[in-house]
């Protein structure tokens, strides 16, 4: 039986984010822990008139773990995909192949009822896209990236060889992806260039909102120390469990862009989406154009970020700072 409070937001995502048409095939991908959300998306897909295919897999053990081969094949064959799953399918070769084949993808890892109830999906996706696209152009033209926060974060990196990755929630073009309500704009740091200290006072993804600040030190693009309380210990142990040094590599510099998202109110989807926050992604960087490959992807979130590109602010006092001149498209 469909939980009816899920149906309206599900239809909104198919209509506004995916622009799903009646002549298209929609793949609804869930795991055995998230099937009820898939039921709502399937019902919404039938309302649109699309050909709806539902697949349910065993929950993956971590973000970026590959789905079974039949799922990967179905992803590559679909026109549009919505994937409310326990762990993200984004950082996987199956997702890369599906995007290359033209599939439009909405992925919703760590999905929970709060995401559908707290208003974080009730935003103007088109307006957010306008802002995010402007910031993406700044990042595309930038060479240096710096972050400071009142809590003690002080980071710097080069970004001159990378392109921005805007995730506005709008996936109308073939091959586009986004994880609403996690609306963000990101760029990969040039490999080996992130330096400094990050005070994680927002959230660890996975891991949840920060119980107390976690101090993470980066040298030459790699985490060299993680200090704090029990949550820091658990995060350190989780990274060690991958048994892969690439999991300590910085691969993403992201800005949360959802004005209605709140850390602690909707799982990891909202923990890195709150407007005014900045996050560093570590581990697998294929989504962001990094050459670094790893078996998983994690995010470190800091609050009240002041972010500059080439010395000019792009995020200050909790709001984006847009360029006052048009940049080349």
C-alpha positions in Angstrom: 0.0 0.0 0.0 1.3 3.4 -1.0 2.0 5.9 1.8 0.1 8.9 0.3 2.3 11.6 1.9 5.1 10.3 -0.4 3.1 10.5 -3.6 3.0 14.3 -4.1 6.8 14.8 -3.6 7.5 11.8 -5.8 5.4 13.2 -8.6 7.1 16.6 -8.1 10.5 15.0 -8.6 9.4 13.1 -11.7 7.8 16.2 -13.2 10.2 19.0 -12.2 13.5 17.3 -11.8 13.3 14.6 -14.5 10.7 16.1 -16.8 9.5 12.5 -17.3 7.4 12.0 -20.4 4.7 9.4 -21.2 6.8 7.9 -24.0 9.8 7.2 -21.8 10.9 4.2 -19.7 11.4 5.0 -16.0 13.5 2.6 -13.9 12.6 2.7 -10.2 15.6 1.2 -8.3 15.3 0.3 -4.7 16.7 -2.2 -2.2 14.8 -4.3 0.3 15.0 -1.6 2.9 13.5 1.2 0.7 10.8 -0.5 -1.3 8.0 1.7 0.1 9.6 4.8 -1.5 9.9 2.9 -4.8 6.2 2.2 -4.7 5.4 5.9 -4.5 7.7 6.7 -7.4 6.3 3.9 -9.5 2.7 5.1 -8.8 3.8 8.7 -9.8 5.4 7.3 -13.0 2.1 5.5 -13.9 0.3 8.8 -13.4 2.6 10.4 -15.9 2.0 7.6 -18.3 5.5 6.3 -18.5 6.6 2.7 -18.9 7.6 1.9 -15.3 10.1 -0.9 -14.5 10.8 -1.7 -10.8 13.9 -3.5 -9.6 14.8 -4.3 -6.0 18.2 -5.4 -5.0 19.9 -6.4 -1.7 21.1 -3.3 0.1 24.7 -2.4 -0.7 27.2 -2.2 2.2 28.5 1.2 1.4 28.3 4.2 -0.9 29.5 3.5 -4.4 29.4 -0.3 -4.2 28.4 -1.7 -7.6 24.9 -3.0 -8.1 24.3 -6.5 -9.6 25.0 -6.8 -13.3 21.2 -7.1 -14.2 20.6 -3.8 -12.4 23.5 -2.2 -14.2 22.2 -3.3 -17.6 18.7 -2.0 -16.8 20.2 1.4 -15.7 21.9 1.7 -19.1 18.7 0.9 -21.0 16.4 3.3 -19.1 15.5 6.8 -20.3 15.2 8.0 -16.7 16.1 6.5 -13.3 15.0 7.3 -9.8 17.0 5.4 -7.1 15.9 5.8 -3.5 18.3 3.4 -1.9 20.1 2.8 1.4 23.5 3.7 -0.1 24.3 5.8 -3.2 24.6 4.3 -6.6 26.2 7.5 -7.8 29.9 6.6 -7.3 29.7 3.4 -9.3 30.7 2.2 -12.7 27.1 1.2 -13.4 26.0 4.9 -12.9 28.8 6.1 -15.2 27.8 3.7 -17.9 24.1 4.7 -17.5 24.9 8.4 -17.8 27.1 7.7 -20.9 24.1 5.9 -22.4 22.0 9.0 -21.8 19.9 8.0 -18.8 18.8 10.9 -16.5 19.2 10.0 -12.9 17.8 11.1 -9.6 19.5 9.2 -6.7 18.4 9.5 -3.1 20.7 7.6 -0.8 19.9 7.3 2.9 16.3 8.1 2.0 13.8 8.5 4.9 10.4 9.9 5.6 11.7 13.3 6.8 13.0 14.1 3.3 9.4 13.9 2.0 7.9 15.7 5.0 10.2 18.6 6.1 9.9 20.8 3.0 13.4 20.3 1.6 11.9 19.1 -1.7 9.4 22.0 -1.8 11.8 24.4 -3.5 12.0 26.2 -6.8 14.4 23.9 -8.7 14.6 26.2 -11.7 15.6 29.1 -9.5 18.2 27.1 -7.8 19.6 26.0 -11.1 20.0 29.6 -12.2 22.1 30.3 -9.1 24.1 27.1 -9.2 24.9 27.5 -12.9 26.3 31.0 -12.3 28.5 29.6 -9.5 29.6 26.7 -11.7 30.8 29.2 -14.3 32.9 30.9 -11.7 34.4 27.6 -10.7 35.1 26.7 -14.3 37.2 29.9 -14.7 38.9 29.6 -11.3 42.4 28.5 -10.3 42.4 28.7 -6.5 39.8 27.8 -3.9 40.0 28.7 -0.2 37.7 28.0 2.8 37.6 29.6 6.2 35.0 29.3 9.0 34.6 30.8 12.5 35.1 27.3 13.9 38.7 27.1 12.7 38.6 25.6 9.2 41.4 27.0 6.9 41.7 25.1 3.6 43.3 25.9 0.2 43.5 24.1 -3.1 44.1 24.5 -6.8 41.2 23.8 -9.2 42.6 25.0 -12.5 42.4 21.7 -14.3 38.9 20.8 -13.2 35.3 21.6 -14.3 32.4 22.3 -12.0 29.8 19.7 -11.2 26.4 21.5 -10.7 23.7 19.4 -9.1 20.6 21.6 -9.1 18.0 18.8 -9.0 17.2 19.5 -12.7 17.9 16.5 -14.9 16.3 17.4 -18.2 19.3 16.7 -20.5 20.6 13.2 -21.3 23.2 11.9 -18.9 22.5 14.4 -16.1 22.4 13.4 -12.5 21.3 15.0 -9.2 20.4 13.9 -5.6 17.5 16.1 -4.4 17.1 17.5 -1.8 21.0 17.5 -1.9 21.3 20.6 -4.1 24.9 21.6 -4.5 27.6 22.9 -6.7 31.0 21.2 -6.5 34.4 21.0 -8.1 37.3 18.5 -7.7 40.5 19.9 -6.3 43.5 19.3 -8.5 45.0 16.1 -7.3 47.3 16.4 -4.3 46.7 20.2 -3.8 44.3 20.4 -0.8 46.1 21.7 2.2 45.1 22.8 5.7 42.7 22.0 8.6 39.0 21.3 8.4 36.9 21.6 11.5 33.9 19.4 10.9 31.1 21.0 12.9 28.3 20.1 10.6 28.2 16.4 9.7 30.0 13.3 8.7 28.4 11.5 5.8 28.0 8.7 6.6 28.0 9.2 10.4 25.4 11.9 10.9 25.5 15.4 12.5 28.7 16.2 14.4 28.3 15.5 18.1 31.3 17.7 18.7 33.9 19.2 16.3 36.1 16.7 14.4 39.5 18.1 13.3 40.8 16.8 10.0 44.2 17.8 8.6 45.0 17.5 4.9 48.5 17.5 3.4 49.1 17.2 -0.3 45.5 16.2 -0.8 45.4 13.5 1.7 44.0 13.2 5.2 46.9 12.8 7.7 45.0 13.0 11.0 41.5 12.8 12.3 41.0 14.0 15.9 37.9 14.5 18.1 35.6 12.4 20.3 34.0 9.0 19.8 32.4 10.1 16.5 35.9 10.9 15.1 37.1 7.4 16.3 34.2 5.7 14.5 34.9 7.7 11.3 38.6 6.8 11.4 37.7 3.1 11.9 35.2 3.2 9.1 37.8 4.6 6.7 40.4 2.0 7.8 37.9 -0.7 7.0 38.1 0.1 3.3 41.8 -1.0 3.4 42.5 1.5 0.5 44.7 4.6 0.9 42.7 6.3 -1.8 39.8 6.7 0.7 41.8 9.4 2.4 42.1 11.5 -0.8 40.2 14.8 -1.3 38.1 14.6 -4.5 35.3 17.2 -4.0 34.9 20.7 -2.8 31.1 21.2 -2.5 28.7 24.0 -1.4 25.2 23.2 0.0 22.6 25.1 -2.0 19.2 24.1 -0.6 17.7 26.9 1.6 15.2 24.4 3.1 17.6 21.6 4.0 18.8 21.2 7.6 21.6 19.2 9.0 20.1 16.3 11.0 16.7 16.5 9.3 16.7 13.9 6.5 19.8 11.9 6.6 22.9 12.4 4.5 20.9 13.9 1.7 20.3 17.1 3.8 23.5 17.0 5.9 25.6 18.2 2.9 22.8 20.3 1.3 22.1 23.0 3.8 22.7 26.5 2.4 25.8 28.1 3.9 27.7 24.8 4.5 30.7 23.5 2.6 31.8 19.9 2.3 35.0 18.1 1.3 34.4 14.7 -0.4 36.9 12.0 0.0 37.5 8.6 -1.7 36.1 7.9 -5.1 36.2 11.0 -7.4 34.8 9.7 -10.7 31.6 11.8 -10.4 33.7 15.0 -10.1 36.3 14.4 -12.8 39.1 13.4 -10.4 41.5 10.7 -11.4 41.3 9.1 -8.0 39.4 5.8 -7.7 38.4 4.2 -4.4 35.8 1.7 -3.2 33.6 4.4 -1.5 32.9 8.1 -1.0 32.4 10.1 2.2 31.8 13.7 3.0 32.9 16.1 5.7 30.6 19.1 6.3 31.5 22.4 8.0 29.1 25.2 8.8 29.2 29.0 8.2 31.7 28.7 5.4 33.4 31.7 3.7 34.6 30.5 0.3 36.7 32.3 -2.2 37.7 31.5 -5.8 40.8 33.4 -6.9 40.4 35.6 -3.9 36.8 36.6 -4.6 34.0 35.4 -2.3 31.4 33.0 -3.7 29.8 32.1 -0.4 29.6 34.5 2.6 27.2 34.9 5.5 25.2 31.9 4.5 24.4 33.0 0.9 26.0 32.7 -2.5 27.8 35.7 -3.9 27.1 35.9 -7.6 29.4 37.5 -10.1 28.5 41.0 -11.1 29.7 40.4 -14.7 28.7 37.7 -17.2 31.3 35.0 -17.7 31.7 33.2 -21.0 29.4 30.4 -21.4 
